[in-house]
Amino acid sequence: MPREGEHRARAIFEFVTRELAYVYPPQERGAATALARREGDCGEFSWLFVSLCRAAGLPARPVLGVVAPDWAPVMPHAWAEVFV
């Protein structure tokens, strides 16, 4: 059975993915700018998600790394982790 934290994290995830349009590269960076402009790249999506989770009392952190699919060059990427 899902815990309350899981419901909050899911609601935040759904808000971020529903309300933001993917734009690369963004004109400006940061969670507040992404929220105001309703756009950003993977970094802005992850930073906004982390910021909203922390504001809701959920421990969260951004993760930076690379993706290396067989069909494309190695690319930097950002995502988020939340502890529920």
N, C-alpha and C positions, 0 to 999 in steps of 0.2 A: 504494500500500500504506500503510495507517495506521501512523503512528509511535506509539511508546509513550505519549507525551504525550496523543495523541488518545484512546487507550484509557483512560487515567486520567481525562481530562476527561469522557468519555462515562460511565464508571462513576460518577463523582461526580454528574453530571447525573441519571442514572437513580436514584441513591440519593435525591437531594433531591426529585425529582418523585414518586417512589414513596412515600417516608416522610412527607412533609409534606402536611397537608390545607390547602386554601386557606381562610383565615378573614380577613374584612375587616370592621372594622378589628381587628387583633390586640390582645390585652389589654396586651401589652408588646412592645417592639421589640428587635431585635438578633439576631445569628446564634446566640449561645449559648442564648438564650431559645427561638428557633425550633427548635433542635435538641432542647432539653429537652422542650418542649411538643408537638413534632411538628406545628406549625401556624404559619401566618403568611400575609401577603399578598405581593404581588410584591416588595416591598422585602426582606422576610425571606428569601424564596426566593433572591433575587440575592445578598444579603449572606452567607448560609450557603454558597452555591455558591462565591463568591469566597474565603471563609475556608478552605474545604476544599481548593480548588485551590491556594491559597498554601501551605497546610500540606503539600501533596503536591509542592511545588516547581514548580508551574505559575504563571507570571505571569497574574494576572487582575485585573479591575477592575469595580466597579459602574458602571452608566450610568443616569442619571436624565433623564427627558424627558417628553414628552406623546404621547399617541396621539389622532388626530383622524379617526375613521372617519366616513364620510358619514351613517351611521345613528345616531350617538350624539354627545353633547357631548364636547368636548375633555376628556381625563382625564389626570392625572399617571400616570406608569408608571415602573417600574424593571426593569432586566434586567442581564445580566452579559456580559462579554467575557472570553475566555481566549485566550492566545497559545500555540499548539502548534506 
